[in-house]
Amino acid sequence: MSEKILVIGACGQIGSELTMKLREKYGNQNVIASDIREGNDELMNSGPFEFIDATDKASILMVIHKYGITTIYLMAAMLSATAEKQPKKAWDINMNTLLYILDFAKEKIISKIYWPSSIAVFGETTPRIDTPQQTILEPATVYGISKLAGERWCAYYHQKFGVDVRTLRYPGIISWKTPPGGGTTDYAVEIFHKALSDGKYECFLSAETTLPMMYMDDALKATLDVMDGPKFDTYIAYNVAAVSFNPKELTSEIQKHLPNFTISYKPDFRQKIADTWPQTINDSLARKEWSWKHEYETSDLVSVMLENLK
Ligand code: SER
């Protein structure tokens, strides 16, 4: 049977570009985009679209039956900063929807799931440099708690019911097509917009706050690669890493293109979140097991971002 894919949260930062990549690969009619809101023209006009509230199990099931969906990419989530403001709602969106989808796979209504996790599963007690695949996981944010619980649910369904679910722990994702929303790493996207429009940027993290980041094309490649490989023997939420930088270092890179660009710092509540996250990630397992390799270094992603946003 050929794959019929449903992307839930297709209009978000990652979902919108992932949907287009999947349409390129599997054919436009085989990839159904869904979200609670409309997306950009490219997404809306290139293939099927359905309005889905990710917390509404019945409407997800209806779309699964309507198209004969085999695979779901569950990209709808409330990110770290927004989730702190609406903890219960974040839990609902980030967790209940995953459980619906896992149940659909357990009941053999669908056969394969992609569900992203995050560097937010790590916490204050985790080693922050070269953070290992297996380590202490004591997240301090609602978002991190939901991602950690989600990982454990995926492992449980994989082991108990043979559910084929695959996961990457994304770092901050840098892209220019669709803006991110509600994340702690979002400064590293905003900064490019402001550098070009205003020549200056007030950063909500401090100068020295180093975080792991990745350019969108690398994140998409990692996602397709992990979905293409054979089913895992054991469920692993893979660490994947590309680059790490802090606002000061990113500013210097931007200044190579825009010498007059200036930055000022006014850390807010997101600083506390960032302070509990890793600075660099050890992703040697992904590199070894499915030959993961990033392409974009910091200087590359800065050039691409500025080039495309100009
Ligand atoms: N980019 C996310 C956030 O900042 C981390 O997964 O919330």
Boltz pocket constraint, residues with backbone or C-beta under 6 A from the ligand:
constraints:
  - pocket:
      binder: B
      contacts: [[A, 79], [A, 80], [A, 81], [A, 117], [A, 118], [A, 119], [A, 120], [A, 143], [A, 170], [A, 171], [A, 172], [A, 173], [A, 182], [A, 183], [A, 184], [A, 185], [A, 186]]
      max_distance: 6.0
